[in-house]
Amino acid sequence: MLNESLLSPAERVTFLLRDLYTKSGYQRFKMNKFEEYELYMRNKDFLPGQGAITFNEGGRLMALRPDVTLSIIKNSKPTDALCRICYNENVYRIEAGELSEIMQSGLECIGPIDRQAEYEVLRLAAESLSRIDGHYVLALSHMGYLEALFTHFGVENDLRQRLLGYLGSKNLHDMERYLGDRTELYRSLRALLTLPTKPEAAAEAMAALAINEEMREAASEMEELCRRLTADGYGGRISVDFSVVSSMKYYSGIAFSGYVNGIPEQILSGGRYDKLMRRMGKEAGAIGFALYLNALDFISERK
């Protein structure tokens, strides 16, 4: 019998998450530690960290795996049915000039993604956080809503990236100064950063702020997901927060982050990444998330 007292916090949570995902119909995915470096080079701005560790193998430039999602997409064969995959893998990244080994658990749902599939992934994200600590927050935003807003105001790509940075840091002061006389755009973004705290009220406010059909559709999607999460008992742990942003080159819809009591950083990250699928030649939708289990060491050290 397994002696749980001998396990680290990350190892204990790994077993809990594996049980949660497999009982929810997700199949375990095992991958090699190495991939051809070209895969990461083509999508390097998708990757956190400062690069990958490379080596030569039989004339091929290989890399220690810095990401799981790219490997799963590369090996996926989308069909008319949903493909549900879960994993527990280490990734290797260069951070602050040093090699870091990061333990990840997560899941990916690939195929004809609808609102039911999105809700399933969000529910499992909330359940995953609850396995770590009952005091958690799952923060939601919508990249499609922001993209439609930027398109309406004719925001060019370079400015989009700067505005995403201001949103991510909730830096309204510098945003207002930089936008100058583009006051309507600033007011819209300020309104998104000051939405009501209750998720359904926030979704209603998104609908009221919508100025085109794409924004209204995204607001409707957010309202339905928040309503279902609230009805199933997660409402008190859900927030709508447009400081949760991801790259518009890869993400096309719901984006979310997870936080738990006692850890002063994001521990879960996810979203819908249909654009990444298309960039890699896969005609399918996709949504998923990863938990960064190394952060659990902080709880152990604090205690």
ABEGO torsion letter per residue (X at the ends): XBBAAABBAAAAAAAAAAAAAAAAGBBBBBBBABBBAAAAAAAAAABBEAEBBBBBBGGBBBBBBABAAAAAAAABBBBABBBBBBBBBBBBBBBGGBBBBBBBBBBBBBEBBBAAAAAAAAAAAAAAAAAABABBBBBBBBAAAAAAAAAAAGBBAAAAAAAAAAAAAGBAAAAAAAAEABAAAAAAAAAAAABBABAAAAAAAAAAABABAAAAAAAAAAAAAAAAAAAAGAAAABBBBAABBBBAAABABBBBBBBBBGBABBABBBEBBAAAAAAAGBBBBBBBBBBBAAAAAAAAAAX
